[in-house]
Each structure stands twice: as structure tokens, then as C-alpha cells.
Amino acid sequence: MAQAPLLQLSDISLTFGGDPVFDALSLVVQPGDRVALVGRNGSGKSTLMKVMAGLVEADRGDRVVPPGASVGYMEQDPDLSGFETLGDYATSALDPGELYRVERAGEGLKFDPSKPVATASGGERRRAALAKLMAEDPALMLLDEPTNHLDIEAIGWLEDELKTTRSAFVLISHDRRFLNELTRATLWIDRGMVRRQEKGFADFEAWRDKTWEEEDQARHKLDRKIKSEARWAVEGISARRKRNMGRVRALQDLRAERAGMIRRQGTAAMDLSAGPKSGKKVIEAKGLAKAFDGKVILRDLSLKVQRGDRVAFVGPNGVGKTTVIRMLMGEIAPDSGEVTLGTNLMPAVFDQTRAQLNPDMTLWESLTGDPEMRVSGKADQVLVRGQPKHVVGYLKEFLFDDRQARAPVRSLSGGEKARLLLAKIMARESNLLVLDEPTNDLDVETLDLLQDLLGDYDGTVLLISHDRDFLDRVATTTVAMEGQGRAVVYAGGWSDYRAQRQESAAGTAVERKEKPAPKAERVKREKPKSGLSFSEKHRLAELPAVIERLEAEIGKLEELLGDPELFTREPVKFKKATEMLAERQETLSEAEMEWLELDEKAGG
């Protein structure tokens, strides 16, 4: 028997400020659905999700959720009034026996339940809202940009949780890798229309481009037909007009149809021109070390950045990535070591906190009030790479319209704020870009353009990002900050870093195997003490069995690969076994390290 839909929207129409957002929109979400909700910034993705959640009431149409089906929504700006701590908020809908779910989600998402609401940042509030949703485990989860403010480790945890959940979910995200891994269907909002394809986000761009190509062909045919019919209307014999009024009316209908075709939003006309070339050596750091309040941020980092390098800094939130870049830029002095900056540097900085944007200023004021963009005696012009431009014309290049030019910055969406900040940065000449989380909230098309611009940029880039796909597309060097002051330099992007780290772990495992001390002795310890959380105690108890199982699997794989004829006889099997061995060895190394850390924390 077919299951009832978890959510159904029928004939939904919604208007804001006289402009229709949706008209006659209908969609269904079934049990087990894993749906990407995509569209340009400002297309109405978040609004549609709020309609789905029942938080925004449509002007017309029906929203139906069957009895017993629960729908959970991760709020972008959750209301925590009335709660003392983040944990109080996250557990507010749970029974006492279910509170461990928030503790578990909190560990994966790296949020502190004891944090007072009054001092919590926006990112901490969002993580609490996400932990609340994951702990409640509704039949349908509505997730609006859940990876914002998460580091790569937390994104990986969330990805694994969503892969195994029984709940259906609809997901808005700018993270391609996240969408590719999780989704099996796509809802595409485009000019007030919602289309659905029963394929995940990995197939979205091909579908979008084909749809647009068919649209262009249909528009071209209609234009030709209108032109032909208009010629007939002008050249036709007057005596025949009376009996051909139907054809004239048909021409009017064609023109009305053409006028009703909504022009799709173009790509931002962003440009990134490097200024005068810097010296070949941009930054050289030797033996950098830094600590704050007893916490070690960095130990002995040496790094050479040459002109044209794209250096990415990755690692958990709070590990000190921004601090390291500020040291490399000479803004913060290291405790030891030295930094030498190259010659003729012209830096431009994209700040993840958007501190360069005053929320009370209009977009117009934000550009004309910038000292580096101001044109003397011209209140309506800005200086763009040395040339004056009308402020509205420049804003239109970044997809802002006339009305938005006089609107306050606070009225913009996250993606629009990112575009405005890019407009400020790209107006000035530079040869060194510092980009701290530039991809947050940007739509797919703008991300693609930014990636292409960085590829063609004749300067140097320092980049912090948790977007794995973007890192792979842009970075030529990755500095992995792994905690406790450890920073390791790898060639390539995120995937290259992971592969090299895996090879290193495999080599370490071989060395460890040659040591005579049996591993079993290292896992026989006393029971964990009270320094561990509930989840950590459980994990510490299960890790010895995990380690023994991995050792057994590694032994079997090594025995299989010990056959000298295997590669010739069964090359596919050899390749698969080699990959499995490397993966098991890395997992074993991580499990042993995790056990040692937990055991030390427990006081064992």
C-alpha cells in the first residue's frame, strides 16, 4: 500500500510588496525523500521552506500534513527568548529519557549546551537549533543552510547522520559536496516556478542548462512567428482584414505571451583584475608559534607563499585559522619566529563576519562612503579599479536593482551581503586576496563565477573555507591545522590533502606493526572515570572491540595482497583490496588515537 505524503502544497500563491513570489505552486514530499531545494539568491528558497514549515501563510492555496506526521524546521535565526542556556532550548521538546540525543548531537556539531543564551553568538544559536532538530528526529526535516558556521569535521558528522536517518528531508545548501552526497531529488525554484527532477543535485546543472536551452529555442521561434505575423498585419490587403480579425487577435495573443515571459536572472558581471605585480616572494614565514591565554594556536610553522599561489587553511572552528592568516599578513605578532612580506603588495580582504558592512547604511552609502571608492565631487559615482562608474550601474553588475540601492544593508539576505562585499573588494586593485569564508550563502552560479575569477586572477590568494568542493577547485596548497598547534602543509586541495594524509597514516601503521608490543595490551585499561561525557564513556567502552575488528580485517587484507600473482590474475580485486587496506589502516590509526585521547581524559 502506498504511503501518504508527509507534506503537500496545492495551488500556493504568495505576494510580498506587490510582487508575486509564487503563483499556483504545488509540490509533494513523500516518506524517504532526500531533496535539494535550489535556486538563485533571492528566488524564494527560504520563503518556500517557511511555507512548508507552516511559518508563513500563503495568500491562497492549501498546506496539508497528515495526522501523526511531524515536520521540523531548522530556523536561520532561532528565537531563544525564555531559555537560559542553549541546552535548555535544544532539549525543550524532549522527554527526560531522550536528553542524551542533544548531548550526542552537540558533540558532533560542536556546540556547548551549557553556554548562556545571552552570550551565545549567531553561529552557536544556529548549531543549537540544528542539534534540537536532529535530536527531535521528525518525520520530515526542513534544513535551511545547515552547514553555515560548521567546520569540515562537523559537516562530515552531519552528512553521516543524514545518510543514515529514516526521516525525509528537504535541504538548502551552498555546499556542492554536501548536496551531491545526500540528495536523490531536486526542487528548482526559477522565476516563481518550482520544477522537480527525480535525480539528486549532481545532475542539476545539466538539467538546468537543458531547460534554459529549450526555453531559448522556444523564445526564438515565438519571436520569428511574431515577426512574420506582424509583417502580414502591415502588408495585408484592407479588404481582407475583416475576415482575418481572428489572425490579428492571435498576433495580439502572441505578443502578450512574449511579454509574459519572465527574463531569467543573469550571472553577476563580476570582474577581478589584479593590480601591479607583487614580488615573486609574497610571504615567507619561519618557525611561527603563537598562544593565547595558555592555549597553543601554532607551533613551528614555516611556509613560503609565491606569487600566484592559492593557499587554503583548513581545520576545526576555533583552531586559529584566521589568527594564522593575520600573523602572515603582519597584523598580529607571533610569540616566536618571523614573517617577511614581499614587495609591492596590495591586499584586499573578505571578512567572514562582514564587518566592513554597516547594517544601517544603504547599499548606495556603503559604496560611496568607502574612502577607497569615493569620487571627489560626485555623490552618485564610485571608483572601480581606477575608473568612475555610476553607483547604481555598478550595483546592477552584482545583480542588485534600483530599489535595493536605497535599501539598508540589514534588509539583504546572506548571499546578497556576500555579493555586496565582493563588489567592494573587486572595485579596488589588488595582488593579494585574503578570503575568509567567501562561499557562505552564495548560490551555485555565483560560486562558479567566483571560482573562475580566482582561477584567472594574476595574483595570490589566501583562503579559509569549509566548502570541500570549492577547496578542490581553487587551492594549490593546503595548510591543515589539526589542533594543539600542529599545522601541516600539503600540496593541492582538500581531496589531495586527505589522500596524502591517508598515505602518511598507512606508513605509520606499517612502522607500528613492526614494534613487538601487542596492541591488545594498549587497550586493556581501567574503566573510564567521571571526566567523560555520556557519549564519550560509551565510545571508550566500545573502541577496544572496534580496534580488534580493524586489526583482523587488516590482517586478512595483507594476507590477500601477499599473493604475488593477484595483481596479474585479478587486477580489479587487487585495486579494491589495496584501497580497503589503506582505508582500514587510516581508520585504525584514528581509532587508536581517539582511544588514547579518551583514556587520558578519563584519567586512565
N, C-alpha and C positions, 0 to 999 in steps of 0.2 A: 504494500500500500504506500502510495506517495505521501511524503511528509508535507505538512502545511508550511508555507513560507514563514520565516521568522519576522519579516517586515515587508510591508507592501505600501508603496506610494502610488496613488492613482490621480491623474489629471491635476497635478500640483502646479499652481501659478503663484508667483511671489513678485512683488514690486517694491523697490526701495527708491524713494525720491523721484518717482515718476518713471524710472527706467525699469523695465521688466528684467528680473534676474532669471526666472524660469517661467515657461508657459506650457501648459498641458504636458507636464513631465510625469512619466510613470516608470517605476522600477520595482524589482522584486529581489530580496535577499533570501536565499534558501539555506537550510542547515548544511554545514560543511563548506559554505562559500569562503573563498580567500581572495578578496577583491582589492585591486589597486584602484583608487579614485584619483584621476589625473586631470590636469588642465592648466592653462596659463595662470600666472599670478593675477588675482582679481577676477577670475572666471566664475567664482562662486562655490569652490570646493568646500570651504569651511561652513558656508551658509547652508549648503545642501546637507552636510553632515549634521548640523544643528536641527534641521528639519527632520532628518531621520531619527535623531535622538529625542524629538518632541520638545526641544527648547525654543524653536522658532515656529510660530504658527503661520501656515500658508494663507494667502488671500482666498484661495479656492483649492478644492481637492481633499482627498482623504489619506490619512495615515492609519494603517491597520497593523497592530501587533497582536497575535493570537493569545488567548488566556494561557498563563503559565510560562510564556516566553519572556525572558529578561533581556533588556538591552542596556548595555553600559557604554558610557561616553567618557573619553579622556579629555577633560577640559584644558584648553590652552592657558587660561587664567583662572584657576580654581578659586572658589570663594571659601576661605578657611576661617572666616569670622566665627567666633564662638568656640574655637578649638585652641587649646593651649600649646600643643605640640603637633608636629607633623604626623607622629604616630597616632595621636588621638583622632585626627582627621582620617587617616588611612584605614583605621580599624572601626570607624563609626557604624558601618553597616554589617559587621561580622558578629557571629556568636562567639562567646568566650573560648570555645574549643577550636575556633578557626583562626585565632590571632597569630599562630605561627606562620600562616601564609604571608602576612605582611612582613614578618621578620625575614622570611626567606626571599621575598621579592625585594625587600630593602637591601639585602646583601648583594643580590645580583645587580640591582640598579644603583647601588652605592649612595643610598640616602640614609640619614640618621633619624630614626623615629623619635629620638629624644630632643631633637632640635626645636627650640621655641618658634612658634609661628611668627612672632613679632620680629625675629632677626633672620628669618629664612629668606634666601634670595629667590628670584623668579624661577631659576633652574631647579632649586631644591623643591619648590612648591610643585613644579611640573612632575618631578620624579616621584613625589608623594602621590600625586593624582594617578600616575601610571601604576605605581605599586598598589594603590587602592583598587584600581580596575582589575589588575592581574589577580589579586587575592580574592576578589568577589567572583571571578570566573563566570560571567554572564553567558547566556546562550549566543549573544551577538555582541561583539566588541567593536566600537567605533573609535578609531585611533587617528587623531589629527597631529601629524608630525611628532610621533613618539620618540624619535631618535635625537631631536634637538636637545642640547645640553647633556647628552650621553657621550661618554668616551667609547673607544672602539671595543674595549672589553665588555662594557655594559650593553652595547649594541649587539655584540655576539651572544650574550646571555639572553637578551630579549628575542633575538632571532631564533635561538634554540627552543625557547619556551613556546613561541608562536608556531614553530614547525610541529610541535607535539600536542598542541592544545586541541580539544574536541570542539571548542567554540568556533563559530563562524566569525569572520572579521572583515571590516572594510577599512582600508589603510590609505592615508595621505602621507606621502613622504617625498623628500627630495633625493633620498639615498638610493641610487640605482641598484647597487648590490643587494641591499635590503629588500627592495621590491622584487628583483629578479628571483631571489631565493625563496620568497614566501608566497607569491600570488599565482593564482590559476585562472583568474578572470580580470577584465579591466573595464571600469566605467570611465568614459571620457567625456568631460564637460567642455563643450565648444560652442560659444555664442548662444548660450541659453538652452542648447540641446544636449541631452545625455544619450550617448551611444554605449552599447555593451558588446564586448567580444569575449568569447569563452576561451581566451588564452591569457596568460599572465603578462606582466609588464615587459618581459623580454621581447615580445612580439609587438609592442605598442607602436614603436616608431615606424616600422614597416606598414602597419595598418593605417596610421595617421597619414603618412606620405601618400599611400594609395588613395585614401579618401579625398585628400586635397587635390590630387591629380585628376580624379574623376570629376570633382567639383569644378576645376578649371576648364576641363573639356566641355562640361555641360554649360558653363557660363559663356564659353567661346561660341558654342553652337547657338545659344539663345541670342547672343549679340548679332551673329550673322543673320539669323532669321528676322530679328527686329529691323536690321538694316535693309533687308530685302523687301519686307512688308512696307516699311516707310517709303521706299522708292516707289512702290506700286501706288501708295496713297497720294503721292505728289504727282506722278505721271499718269494716273488713271484718267479715263475719259469721264467727263462730268455726267454724261447721260447714264453711265453705268454705275455711278456712285450709289444711287438709291437702292438698287437691288444688291449692292455689295456692302451695305452698312454692317452686316454681320462680320465681315472681314475687318472693317475699321475697328469695330468693338474688340475683336480678337487682338488687333495690334495694341489697343489700349491695355488689354489684359496682359499681354507680353511685357509691355513697359512697366506695368505695376509689379509683375513677378520679378523683373530685373531689379527694380528699385527696392524690392523687399529682400533681396539677397544681402545678408549682412557680411560686410567685408571682414575677413578674419584678421586678427591682430598680427602685425608683422613682428619680426625679430628686432630687438633693440639695436640701434645703429651705433653700438659702442665701438670705440677705437682706442687703442693703447699704443701710443707712439713713444718710443724711448728717446730721451734727450741725448746730449753729447755722451760719447762712450766714457765709461769709467776706465780706470786702470785694469790691467789683466788680473791682478790680485785684488779681490774685493774685500775679503775678511780673512785674517789669519789669527786663530786662537791657539794658545799653548797652555796646557795644564790648568784649565779653568776649574775652580772649585768655589762653591757657594753654599752657605747655610743660613737659615732664618730661625731665630728662637730655638736653636738646638736641632732643628730639622735639616738634614743634609739634602740639598737640592741637586748638587752636582759635585762629582769627584773627577778630577783629572781629565777633562775633555780637551782634546786637541782636534782642530778642524780647519781645513783650508777651503775657502769658497772662491772659485774663479769666476770671471765674467761669463755670463751665460748659464751658470749652474741654476738648477731648480732644486732647492734643498727643503725637504719636508721634515717636520718634527712631529713624532707620534708618541703616544703614551697616555696613561690614565689621566683623568681630570685631577688637577691639584698636584701633579708630579713636577711642575715647574717649567713647562714648555715656553710660555710667554716670558718668564723670567730669563731663561737662557737666551732667547732672541734679543731681549733688551740688553743683556750683557754684551752680546755680539755686536749690537748697534752702538755700544758705548754709553747707554743710558743708565746702566747700573754697574757699579764697580765690582769685580769678583773679589772674593776673600784672598785668593791667590791665583797666580797665573797672569797672563797678559793677552790683550786683544789689540791687533794692529789693523786699522781700517785703511783701505786702498785710497787712491787719489780720485778726485773729481766725482765723488758720489752725490747723487741726487735722489734721496729716498722718498717714497710715498707709502703711507701706512693705512691699511684697512684694519680697523679695531673691532674685534668681535662684540664689544659692549656698545658699539655705535655711539661712543662718547662724543664724536665730532658733530653729532646731530642734536640740535636743541629742539625738544619736542614742542615748544611753544612758538617757534618760528614757522613761518610759511615756507614752502619749498622755494619760492622766489627769494625770500630773505636768506634762506640757508645758503644759496649760491652767491647772490650779490653781496652778502655780508661777509663772505670769505675774503680776507685780505689778499690772498694769492689769486683770486678770481676777479677782484673788483676792477672795473674800468673807470678811470678818473673822469668825472663829469657825465657819466652815462649810467643812470639808475636802472635802465632796463637791459643792460648788456653785461656779459661776463666774458672773462678772458679764458679762452680754450686753447691750450698749447700755443700761446702767444698771439692768437687771433681773436678779435672781438666777435661775439655772437649774441643774438637776442636770447634772453634767458628762457623764454617760452619755447623758442625753436630748439634750444639745447635740451630742455626737459623732454620735448617730444622725441628726441633721439633715444631717450631712455624709457619710452612708452608712457609718459605722463601726458595728460591732456590739459587744455586751457583751465578748466575748473580746478584741477588739482594744484596748479601753480600757486593759487592763492589760499590753498587749504593748509592747515597746520600739519607739521610732521607727525604729530601724535595720531592723526587720522589714518596714516598709512599702515598697510599690512607689513609683516616681517619681510616678505620678498621685495616690496616696494621700498622699504627703508634701505635694504641692501643695494638696490639699484641706484637710489639717490646717493649713497655713499660712494658707489663706484663712479657715478657722474662727477663727484668732487675730486676723486683720485685721478680719474682719467683726463681731467681738464688740465692737469699740470704735467710738465715734462719730468721724466724720472728715468733713472737707470738701475734702480734697486727697489723692488716691490716687497713690502712686508705684509703678508696676507694672513690675518688671524681669524680663522673660521669664516672664509668668504662665501662658502657654499650654503650656509644655513638659509632656508626659506626660498632659495632661488628655484624657479621652475626648470624643467628639463631643457627647454630651448635656450634659456639664458645661460645655464651651466655649460651647454655645448659651445656657445659663443665665447664664454669666458675661457674655456679650455683652449679653443683655437687661438684666441688672442695671446694667451700666455705662451703657446707654442711658437708664435711668430714674434714675440717680444724680444727685442735686441738688448736685453738687459738681464739682470739677475733677480731671482725670486727666492724669498724665504717664506715658507708656507706651514701653517698649522691647520690640520683638518682631520676629522674623523670619518670622512667620506672615502671609503676604500677604493671605489671606482675612480673617483677624481684623483686620488693619490697615484694610482696606477697610470692614469693618462698624462699626468703633469710631471711628477717628480723624477729627477735623475739621481738623487741621493736621498737616503732616509736616515735620520738620526733617531734611533729608538731609545726613549727614556723609560727605563724599566724599573725605576724606583730605587730608593736608598742611594741616590746619587749616581747610579750606573747609567751611562749614555754610550751607546754603541753605534758606529757609523757603518751603514750598509750601502751598497750600490743599488740603484733602481728605486722602484716604488714599493707599495705595500706588499704585493704578491712576491716580489723579488726578496724583500726583507724576510717574509715568512719562510720562503724556500731556503734562504741561506741560514736562517736560524734553525730550521729543521735539520739541515745538513750538519750544523755545528752540534746540535743535540745528539744526532746519531753517532758522531765521532766521540763525543763524551761518553756515550753508553758503551761503546766498544772498549774504551780505556777502563771504564768502571768494571767491565766484565772480567778483565784480566786480573783484578785485585782479588786476593784469596778470601777476604771476609765475606761470608754468606749474607745475602740481603735479608734473609729471614730474621737474622739476629737484629737487624736495624729496625724491624717493625714490631718487635716484642717489647713493648713499653708498658708502663703503668697506665691506668685509666685516666682520661682527661680530668683536669680539675676545674674549678669554678671560673677560671679566666676565659672560658669559651662560651659562645652563644649556643643556643639550642641546635641550630643547623650545623655549627662547627663541631660540636660534640658528636653528632650523628655522622658527619663526614669523616672525622678522625677514626671512629669505630669501624667504618666500612672500608677505609683506604687499604689496610693490610690485605684484605681479600682481593681488592682491585689490583694491587701490585703483584700478588701471586699469579692472578689470571693473566696479566700482561706478560709476566716473565715466561709463563708456559706458552703463550701464543708466540712470543719472540723466539723461543727455543724451537718450536715446530717450524716456523718460517726459515730460521737459519739452517735447520736440518734439510728442508726442501731445497733451499738455494745452494746447499753444499753439493748437490748433484751437478757435476761438470757438464753433463750433456743437456741439462734442462733448457738452457738458452737456445741451443740449436734445435732441440726437439719440439719445444713448446714456448716460442718467444713471447706470446701474449701472456701465458701463465707466469713466465719469469718476470715480465714487466710488472704485472699486478702484484706478485709476491714481494718484489723489491719495494714498490710503493707502500704496501701494507706494513712491511718491516720498518721502513722509515717512520711511518705514522705511529706504529706501536711504540717504537723507541722514544719518540718525542713525548707521547702520552705518558709513558713510564717515567721519563725524566721529570715531567711536570707533576705527576702524582707523588713521586718521592719528595720533590721539593715542597709540595703542598703539605705532605705528612710531616716533614721536618719542621716547617713553619708552625703548623698547628700544635705539634708536640711541644715545641719551645714555648709557644704562647700558653699552653696548658701547664707549663712548669714541670714537664716530664724529664 
